[in-house]
């Protein structure tokens, strides 16, 4: 890339500190709650992250052992993840399927836990995520659950962590983070055996978002609004998308829908309430949304109305799907739809190339981002 990479944040927590200071009342992250949303502003997010971070320090967890999350995207998951990052404790989100779909056979999740040697493991519900911890072979493990902690021996309720008063110890730990401090451990898919651990440092995460900011110039003036289901156990959702919101002071609505029969209906219902400015999905997700978007002009007008960018990754986009998206968008907006993609890997946290120009077909992965060499 002809443009050098500009300076970037020391650590992920600098983004949170900035927006809690500059836009304290703006919505930061939200999750579905009944027919509406539970919303955390940037100020509330920072306050609760500080409380959970203090709890982690008070536990005096052994150094060098990460925090592991077993369950799906949620506000509690976010708070724990950001709190760990804020005090220099690495965090690893494991695909929830290893626990939810194991049907009592936990050898794979036990292998993951034995490799990671976590100090603390979190799950949304002890009834689902407590059983994989039994006999996992990791000593001195602290278990935390949002629901049902009283049913798992020795476990703590997540609410107790949020109710802790922050002390100057959080700021001291935050100041001690260096760009090379381990931020996240991500797991490869395990499609060829036991999942392998990839290290992401704060430098990697922060530099990658600076690369994207220098490529997607509109993020400086139009804060991104996302409705996003992509799992935080994967670099696409957990690094690329969450960090885009954190770095640019945007808003993420956590979508509890998925591109699966029945579950896609939740996504479509949320789109009647939330108007994203950038939208990320895998090709299968767009394929499942298209019949409704093509049949419901009001929903299509709402979905496409504020979009600056429609982005796909994770798999190849069929040309027929691409053309259908362009066609339905053309019916409800005057400006052509910018449909694009990027390429990267878990080991690069993740973006390496980006197609930041108008494409007329799928199958183009773009050019190197500032600071990246291919």
C-alpha positions in Angstrom: 0.0 0.0 0.0 1.4 3.4 -0.9 0.2 5.0 2.3 2.1 4.4 5.6 0.2 3.2 8.6 -0.7 6.1 10.9 -0.2 5.9 14.7 -2.7 3.7 16.6 -3.9 3.0 20.1 -1.6 1.4 22.7 -4.4 -1.0 23.8 -8.0 -1.8 23.1 -9.1 -0.1 26.3 -8.0 3.3 25.0 -11.0 3.2 22.7 -13.4 2.6 25.5 -11.8 5.4 27.6 -12.1 7.8 24.7 -15.7 7.4 23.9 -16.8 7.2 27.6 -15.2 10.6 27.9 -16.2 12.2 24.6 -19.7 10.7 23.9 -20.8 9.3 27.3 -24.5 9.3 26.6 -24.3 7.7 23.1 -25.5 4.1 22.7 -22.5 1.7 22.6 -23.8 -1.9 22.7 -27.3 -3.4 23.0 -28.9 -6.9 23.3 -32.5 -8.0 22.7 -34.8 -7.8 25.7 -38.4 -8.8 25.1 -39.8 -6.6 22.3 -37.0 -4.0 22.7 -33.3 -3.7 23.6 -31.2 -3.4 26.7 -28.8 -0.6 25.8 -25.5 0.4 27.4 -24.2 3.9 26.7 -20.5 4.4 26.5 -20.4 5.8 30.1 -22.4 2.9 31.5 -20.2 0.5 29.5 -17.0 2.0 31.0 -18.4 2.0 34.5 -19.4 -1.7 34.4 -16.2 -2.7 32.7 -14.3 -1.0 35.5 -16.4 -2.9 38.1 -15.8 -6.3 36.5 -12.1 -5.4 36.0 -11.8 -4.7 39.7 -13.4 -8.0 40.5 -10.9 -9.8 38.3 -8.1 -8.1 40.2 -9.7 -8.9 43.6 -9.7 -12.6 42.7 -5.9 -12.6 42.4 -6.1 -15.0 39.5 -2.8 -16.7 38.7 -0.7 -14.7 36.2 -0.5 -15.8 32.6 -3.8 -17.8 32.7 -6.6 -16.4 30.5 -10.3 -15.8 31.0 -12.3 -18.2 28.9 -15.9 -17.6 27.7 -18.0 -20.7 26.7 -21.3 -19.0 25.7 -22.7 -16.8 22.9 -22.5 -13.1 22.3 -24.2 -11.0 25.1 -23.7 -7.9 27.1 -22.3 -9.9 30.1 -19.9 -11.6 27.7 -18.8 -8.2 26.4 -18.3 -6.8 29.9 -16.1 -9.7 30.9 -14.1 -9.6 27.7 -13.5 -5.8 27.8 -12.7 -6.0 31.6 -10.1 -8.6 31.0 -8.6 -6.6 28.2 -8.6 -3.5 30.4 -6.3 -5.0 33.0 -4.0 -6.9 30.7 -5.6 -10.4 31.1 -5.9 -12.4 27.9 -9.4 -13.6 27.0 -10.5 -16.5 24.8 -14.1 -17.0 23.5 -14.7 -20.6 22.6 -17.5 -21.6 20.1 -20.5 -22.4 22.2 -21.2 -25.4 20.1 -18.4 -27.3 21.8 -20.5 -27.2 25.0 -24.1 -26.9 23.8 -24.0 -29.7 21.2 -21.6 -32.1 22.9 -24.5 -34.3 24.3 -22.4 -35.3 27.3 -19.2 -36.0 25.3 -16.9 -33.2 26.4 -13.5 -34.5 25.2 -13.0 -31.7 22.7 -13.8 -28.9 25.2 -11.7 -30.6 27.8 -8.8 -30.6 25.4 -9.3 -26.9 24.7 -9.4 -26.0 28.4 -6.4 -28.1 29.2 -4.5 -26.3 26.4 -5.6 -22.9 27.5 -5.3 -23.5 31.3 -7.7 -20.7 32.1 -7.9 -19.0 35.5 -11.6 -18.2 35.1 -14.4 -19.7 32.9 -17.7 -17.9 32.2 -20.9 -19.2 30.8 -24.3 -17.5 30.5 -26.2 -20.4 32.1 -24.8 -23.0 34.5 -27.4 -25.5 33.3 -25.7 -25.5 29.9 -22.1 -24.6 30.5 -21.5 -26.1 34.0 -21.3 -29.7 32.9 -18.3 -29.2 30.6 -16.3 -27.9 33.5 -16.7 -31.1 35.6 -13.6 -33.3 35.2 -12.0 -30.8 32.7 -8.6 -31.4 34.3 -7.8 -27.7 35.0 -6.9 -27.0 38.6 -7.8 -23.8 40.5 -10.5 -22.8 38.1 -13.0 -20.0 39.0 -16.4 -20.5 37.4 -18.8 -17.6 36.8 -22.3 -17.8 35.4 -25.0 -15.2 34.7 -27.7 -17.7 35.6 -27.7 -20.7 37.9 -24.4 -20.1 39.7 -26.0 -21.4 42.9 -26.4 -24.8 41.2 -22.7 -25.2 40.4 -20.4 -25.9 43.3 -18.1 -22.9 44.1 -19.4 -20.8 41.2 -19.9 -17.0 41.4 -22.8 -15.1 39.9 -21.8 -12.6 37.3 -24.0 -9.9 39.0 -21.5 -9.9 41.9 -18.7 -8.9 39.6 -20.7 -6.0 38.2 -21.6 -4.7 41.7 -17.9 -4.3 42.7 -16.5 -0.7 43.3 -13.6 0.2 41.0 -10.4 1.3 42.7 -7.2 2.9 41.4 -5.8 -0.6 40.9 -7.7 -0.9 37.6 -6.1 2.3 36.3 -2.7 1.0 37.4 -3.2 -2.3 35.6 -4.5 -0.5 32.5 -1.4 1.7 32.4 0.9 -1.3 32.6 -0.4 -2.8 29.4 2.0 -2.7 26.5 1.2 -3.2 22.8 2.7 -6.7 23.0 0.5 -7.7 25.9 -1.5 -10.8 24.9 -5.1 -9.6 24.3 -6.9 -12.6 22.9 -6.4 -16.3 22.1 -8.5 -17.4 19.2 -9.1 -21.0 18.2 -8.8 -22.3 14.7 -11.8 -24.3 13.5 -10.5 -27.7 14.5 -11.6 -29.1 11.1 -8.4 -31.1 10.9 -8.1 -32.1 14.5 -8.0 -30.4 17.9 -8.4 -26.6 17.6 -5.1 -24.7 17.7 -4.5 -21.5 19.7 -3.7 -18.2 17.9 -2.2 -15.3 19.8 -3.6 -11.8 19.2 -1.8 -8.9 20.9 -3.1 -5.4 21.6 -0.8 -4.1 18.9 -2.3 -6.5 16.4 -5.9 -5.5 17.2 -5.2 -1.8 17.3 -3.1 -1.7 14.2 -5.6 -3.6 12.2 -8.4 -1.2 13.1 -6.2 1.7 12.1 -5.6 0.0 8.7 -9.4 -0.2 8.3 -10.0 3.4 9.4 -7.5 4.6 6.7 -9.4 2.5 4.1 -13.0 3.1 5.2 -12.7 6.9 5.5 -16.4 7.4 6.2 -16.0 5.9 9.6 -14.5 9.2 10.8 -17.7 11.2 10.2 -20.4 8.4 10.2 -20.1 6.3 13.3 -20.9 2.7 12.4 -24.2 1.2 13.5 -24.2 -2.6 13.3 -26.8 -5.3 13.8 -24.5 -8.3 14.1 -24.8 -12.0 14.8 -21.3 -13.2 13.9 -19.9 -15.1 16.9 -17.1 -13.6 19.0 -15.3 -16.9 19.0 -14.4 -16.1 15.4 -12.1 -13.3 14.3 -14.7 -11.8 11.8 -17.2 -11.0 14.5 -15.0 -10.8 17.6 -12.1 -8.7 16.2 -13.1 -7.1 12.9 -16.7 -6.1 13.9 -16.6 -5.5 17.6 -13.4 -3.6 17.4 -14.7 -1.5 14.5 -17.4 -0.3 16.9 -15.0 0.2 19.8 -12.4 2.1 17.7 -14.9 4.4 16.0 -17.4 5.0 18.8 -20.3 3.4 17.0 -23.1 1.2 18.1 -23.5 -2.6 18.0 -26.9 -4.3 18.4 -26.2 -7.9 19.2 -28.3 -10.0 16.9 -29.5 -13.3 18.5 -30.7 -14.5 15.0 -28.5 -16.6 12.7 -28.6 -17.7 9.1 -30.5 -20.9 9.9 -34.1 -21.9 9.3 -36.3 -20.2 11.9 -33.4 -18.3 13.5 -33.2 -15.9 10.4 -36.6 -14.7 11.4 -35.1 -13.0 14.5 -32.6 -11.1 12.3 -35.4 -9.9 10.1 -37.5 -8.8 13.1 -34.5 -6.9 14.5 -34.1 -5.1 11.1 -37.5 -3.7 11.6 -36.2 -1.9 14.7 -32.6 -1.2 13.9 -31.2 0.6 10.8 -27.6 -0.4 10.3 -25.1 1.9 8.5 -22.7 -1.0 7.7 -23.8 -4.6 7.5 -21.6 -7.8 7.8 -22.7 -11.3 7.0 -21.7 -14.5 5.3 -23.1 -15.3 1.9 -25.5 -17.8 3.3 -27.0 -15.1 5.6 -27.8 -12.9 2.6 -29.3 -15.8 0.7 -31.7 -16.4 3.6 -32.6 -12.8 4.0 -33.3 -12.1 0.3 -36.7 -13.7 -0.1 -38.1 -11.5 2.6 -36.3 -8.4 1.4 -37.6 -9.0 -2.2 -41.2 -9.5 -1.0 -41.3 -6.7 1.7 -40.5 -3.3 0.1 -40.9 -1.5 3.4 -38.3 -3.7 5.1 -36.0 -3.5 2.1 -36.3 0.3 2.2 -35.5 0.4 5.9 -32.6 -2.1 5.6 -30.9 -0.5 2.6 -31.8 3.1 3.5 -28.8 4.1 5.6 -26.2 1.6 4.5 -22.8 2.9 3.5 -21.4 -0.6 2.9 -22.7 -4.2 2.6 -19.9 -6.6 3.3 -19.5 -10.4 2.9 -16.7 -12.7 4.0 -16.2 -16.2 5.4 -17.1 -17.9 2.1 -17.4 -17.2 -1.6 -20.4 -15.1 -2.7 -22.4 -16.7 -5.5 -22.9 -14.3 -8.4 -26.6 -14.9 -8.4 -26.8 -13.8 -4.7 -24.8 -10.7 -5.6 -27.1 -9.7 -8.4 -30.2 -10.2 -6.3 -28.8 -7.9 -3.6 -28.0 -5.2 -6.1 -31.5 -5.6 -7.8 -33.5 -5.3 -4.6 -31.4 -2.4 -3.4 -31.9 -0.6 -6.7 -35.6 -0.6 -6.2 -35.5 1.2 -2.8 -32.5 3.6 -3.0 -31.1 6.0 -5.6 -27.5 5.5 -4.7 -25.9 2.3 -6.0 -25.3 -0.3 -3.3 -21.6 -0.7 -2.3 -21.2 -4.4 -1.9 -17.6 -5.4 -1.0 -15.3 -7.8 0.8 -12.0 -8.3 2.4 -9.5 -11.1 3.1 -7.6 -12.0 6.2 -6.8 -14.6 8.7 -7.1 -15.3 12.4 -3.4 -14.9 12.7 -3.5 -11.3 11.4 -6.5 -10.2 13.6 -7.8 -10.4 10.8 -7.8 -8.0 7.7 -5.0 -8.0 5.2 -6.6 -6.8 2.0 -9.7 -4.8 1.3 -11.7 -3.9 -1.9 -12.4 -0.2 -1.2 -13.7 0.6 -4.6 -16.9 -0.3 -6.5 -17.0 -3.9 -7.6 -19.1 -5.3 -10.4 -18.9 -9.0 -9.3 -17.8 -11.2 -6.4 -14.5 -12.9 -6.2 -12.2 -9.9 -5.7 -10.4 -9.8 -2.4 -8.9 -6.3 -2.8 -5.5 -4.8 -2.3 -3.2 -4.7 0.8 -4.3 -2.4 3.7 -1.9 0.3 4.9 0.9 -1.3 6.8 0.2 -4.8 5.4 2.5 -6.5 2.8 1.3 -9.4 0.7 
